[in-house]
Amino acid sequence: MKNQEAIAYFSMEIGLDPEMPTYSGGLGILAGDTIRSAADLRVPMVVVTLLHRKGYFFQKLDNTGWQTEEPVEWSVDDFLTELPERISLSIESRTVALRAWKYDVVGFTGFVVPVYFLDVDLEENSEWDRTLTHYLYGGDLHYRLCQEAILGIGGVRMLRALGYKHIKRFHMNEGHSSLLTLELIDEYMNKKKLDSITEEAIEYVRKKCVFTTHTPVPAGHDKFPMDLVKQVLGGHEAFEIQGLCIHEGMLNMTYLALSLSHYINGVAKKHQEVSSLMFADYKIDSITNGVNVSTWTSKPFHHLFDKYIPGWEEDNFNLRYALNIPNAEIWQAHYQAKKQLFAYVNREANIGMDIDTLTIGFARRSATYKRADLIFENIERLKKIPSEVGMIQIIFAGKAHPQDQDGKELIKRIFQAKDFLKKDIKIVYLENYDMELGKLITSGVDIWLNNPVPPREASGTSGMKAALNGIPSLSILDGWWSEGCIEGVTGWAIGEMPRGSEDNENRTQDANSLYDKLEQIIVPMFYNDRQQFINIMRHAIALNGSFFNTQRMMLQYVLKAYFI
Ligand SMILES: *Cc1c(COP(=O)(O)O)cnc(C)c1O
């Protein structure tokens, strides 16, 4: 691949293996799924990320729901192979040496996409510098900027040292890696012996770069004060160019990537609209996210698809033919997957959840805008559902960012509601949500719930995992669900389609809509019209599983961004 024109994919986090804690949430999971699908499709790709030796964290919850964090110890050389190449970059005028470790992602035809994990934990570096690649999203702004310099600038240099001379496109998966554009400018100027940045240099870099923006939440867009930037990176002529990367007096990683990419996309149609309002000067397209079907389909559905839809893994469009799978067999596969989840839940929590009871799943990062506690908004109304309509159970999971006090309080509130409802509704909050638990939950509940404040959910992917496993969503019409929801066919909507790029926070209204759907439609259908419920499960697979996958997504990147 080194002599071929490859796509270099840069991401701060990647979820490749449940045992490698090098991801925190949706962004990393998406990166992993993207890479697996690239390997399956034989897209020539090389990947750059950081080696998070201490990982994201291991979550502990006490009996009030208060979260504490423990570093995750993992044995790097059990998974990765160290490479002999060394490069260096300057951080605060110190020379910091960098090595890389390799992990091969192998597609089902044997095609390999190499992933390079950058590592500064080397003897020749100072004590402090050695920690710079340890923690994913740890530390302060200063630590973060140093990490982004390593990823962007160090990443390009490492690829060159590894022999990748012909990179066709650099794909920035979120703005964390956008300093790579400055390194590309410098490379061009050196090659052309320029002493200042020309229009051609900018154009050259722009043609090389692709940028995917992932969130309309302002805190998700990195910006750094200029004195910090000067201290860490030194000066750069690019900082003097009007409107290139300085926004409101700060180095803004999103603007840097926007200015220097020829193709920019949001991660769902709705997110494209919102991003176009946020960044009105840039042309933004959309490629809706997906999930890797082989990774997220439970064993029972794997067998069922093998039986009825030969070739579904090689060509995911075939999932459309799930329309022909008989109801009884869909239910049987679902029941098996549910049994696996319940074995785990009852062993972990000793709660005696009942497999025949309608079970709602909610698992995602505990950030307040995701409103994990919305279902408890009118707790008296919820409390009556079991006696007046039918039994329900709820399974929660999710980590709060270590510095997000509000996110931690949110988990505590769920624990309080859980205690309050103890006699009526069984509720469990599972610790340490990760890829493995994610797969178990998204394939083992009956309904997948998602209710963020719109329009903050750029895409969301856990509902796509559920759909593949025949689990319908009950969700706010935001992110992917504004495309995936056909009311009463693939699942159900909470509330109305939101408008504009401002928050549409209608807590009471949204909660009432959620209760209405449960009381009037979902709970009665689950118990009294099981065949209709299974029809919806089937359409979740056929209409949504066949489309919201990373194979279709990767084909769109090839079509619109990588090779044109
Ligand atoms: C799929 C997944 C996510 C992302 O889910 P969203 O619906 O985008 O919030 C986060 N964490 C884990 C462990 C996952 O498996």
The ligand as a MOL file (V3000), in Angstrom:
LIG
                    3D

  0  0  0     0  0            999 V3000
M  V30 BEGIN CTAB
M  V30 COUNTS 15 15 0 0 0
M  V30 BEGIN ATOM
M  V30 1 C -22.3620 2.5520 20.1470 0
M  V30 2 C -21.6850 3.0220 21.3740 0
M  V30 3 C -21.6540 4.3870 21.6740 0
M  V30 4 C -22.3250 5.4190 20.8150 0
M  V30 5 O -23.7060 5.3930 20.9940 0
M  V30 6 P -24.6040 6.6880 20.7370 0
M  V30 7 O -25.9350 6.1690 20.4160 0
M  V30 8 O -23.9840 7.4070 19.5780 0
M  V30 9 O -24.5730 7.4860 21.9860 0
M  V30 10 C -20.9870 4.7920 22.8150 0
M  V30 11 N -20.3830 3.9120 23.6260 0
M  V30 12 C -20.3950 2.5850 23.3840 0
M  V30 13 C -19.6990 1.6660 24.3220 0
M  V30 14 C -21.0550 2.0940 22.2470 0
M  V30 15 O -21.0590 0.7750 22.0120 0
M  V30 END ATOM
M  V30 BEGIN BOND
M  V30 1 1 1 2
M  V30 2 1 2 3
M  V30 3 2 2 14
M  V30 4 1 3 4
M  V30 5 2 3 10
M  V30 6 1 4 5
M  V30 7 1 5 6
M  V30 8 2 6 7
M  V30 9 1 6 8
M  V30 10 1 6 9
M  V30 11 1 10 11
M  V30 12 2 11 12
M  V30 13 1 12 13
M  V30 14 1 12 14
M  V30 15 1 14 15
M  V30 END BOND
M  V30 END CTAB
M  END
